[in-house]
Amino acid sequence: MPRTPKPYLNPYVAGVLLGVVLFLSFAVFGHGLGASGGVAKLVGVAVDTAAPGHTEKSAYLVGLVRDSARPLDTWLVYEILGVVIGGFLSGLLAGRVKVETFKGPRISVPVRLAAAFLGGGIAGIGVRLARGCTSSQALSGGAVLSAGSWAFMFSVFGGAYLVAYAVRKLWT
């Protein structure tokens, strides 16, 4: 018997709670939040495990796995694992865990999945070029008034509005 999902948290309350978590991250650990570095470390270790010769030939990958004796022993990896586990448990407790594909009526599931994969790849490349994901750039960088982080976020929102306008008919 399907459960009725619990309502989402009020976005203003969620924003305040996120601000408190960010403040505590700076106060307790001395740095803000971020995700891309942890994902990059995990990918680097996976490549090093699967093809160690390849890692040694790449200045980028070797920097991810050889800069410490234990590359997975970094706070970023545990932050990512905590986000994944916490998000799953939160969804489970709220009755929102199910397998589905969100798409508009004018797009098929395979095209939607291909577009999501392509968009994720482009975003991943952009994140590494920008030296941080939206959580590290917008939240942590914005909180310390970094000009680069503010420019990044204005670019993200501007680009999102342009792309949303171009693909809006796929979703309505």
N, C-alpha and C positions, 0 to 999 in steps of 0.2 A: 504494500500500500504506500503510494507516494506521500511524502511529507510536504506540508505547506511551508515554503521557505520563509525564514524570518526576514523582516525588513532590513534594508541596509542602514548603517549608522548615518546619522545626520552629517552631511559633508562639513559643516562648520565645526562640529565637535571633533570629527576625524582630523580636520586641519589643525585644530588646537593640540590634539594629542600627538600628531606628527611633529609639530613644533616643539613640544615638550621632549619627545624622544630625540630630536636633533640637538636640542640644548643639552640634554643629558649626555649625548654622545660626545659633544665637545668638552663638557665639564669633566666627565669621568675618563674618557679615553684619549682626549686631546686631538681628535679629528672628527670630521663629520661623517655622513653616511655616503655610501657609494656601492655600486654593484659590478660595474664592468671590469674592474681589476680582478675581482674574485673569479668571474667567469673566464677571463683571459688566463688566469693561473690554472684553472681546471682544464681548459683546452690545451694549454702548453704541456701539462703533466700527461694528459691523455695521448697527445702526439708523441711525447718522449717515451711513453710506455709502448705504444704501438710501432713506432719507427724511430728509434733513438738516433740513427745516422742522419735522418732528416733534421732533427732538432739541432744537431751540432753545426749544420750548414746554414742555419737561419739565425742571423743576428737578433731578430725579433724574438723567435721562440727560445733561443738559448738564454736570453735575458729573463724570460719568464720562469724558467726552471732551474737555472744555475746561479741565480743571484743569492740563494741561501741554501744551506744544507738540506732543509726540509721545505720545499716550495709550498706544500699544502698547509704548513703551520703559520698561517697569516690570518688576521682577523677578518679579512674580506671573504675568505672561503667559508668561514663559520657564519658570517652574516648572511651569505647567500643560502646556505643550508637552513638557517633559521627562518628566512623569509619563505622558502619553499615549504618547509614542514609546518610553519605557523599558518601560512595561507591555506594549506590543505586541511589542517585541523579546524581552522575557522570556518571554511566552507562546509566541512563535514558537520560541525555543530549547528550551523545555520540551515542545514538541509539543502545546500546549493551545489553539491558535487554530482555531476553527471557529464556524460560524454555528448557533446553537441558541437555543431559548426555554425557560428553566426554568419549570416550572409544576407544579401538583398535578394529580391525576387528575380532580378535579371542576371544572376550570376550562378554558375553551377558550383557544387562542392569542390570538384578537382581544381577549377580555376581559382576559387577562393583560397584553397590550401597552397596552390602554386604562388599566388600573389602574396600570401602571408609569408611564405618561405623566402621569396625574393625580397620583400620589404624588410624582413628580419635581417637578411644578409647585408643589405644596404645600410640599415641602421647600425649593425655591428661594426661595419667598416667606418662609418661616420663617428661612432662612439670612440673608436681607437684613435682616429685622426683628431678629434676634439679633445682628447686626453681626459675623457670622462663621460659618463652617462648622464641622463637627465637628473637622476637623484644626486649625483655628486656635483654636477654643474649648477643645477637650479637650486637645490636645497642647500647644500653645503657651501658652494661658491657664492650663491646669492645672499646667504646669511652673513657672510663676511664681506659683502659688498664688492666682490671681484668684478671688475669691468668686463672681463672676458666671459664670465658666467652670465652676466646680464645680456651681453650681445648674443651669446649662444641661445638664450631663451627667447629673445625677440625674434631671432632667426627661426627657431623651432616653431613658434606660434605663427609667424608669417608664412612659412613654408606649408604648415598644416592647413591653414585657411586656403591657400592657393590650390593645393592638391585636393582638399575636400570639395571645393567648388567644381574641380574638373571631373571628379568621379562620383558626384552626388547622385546621378541617375541610376547607378548600379545598386543603390541602397533604398530607393523609393519606388 
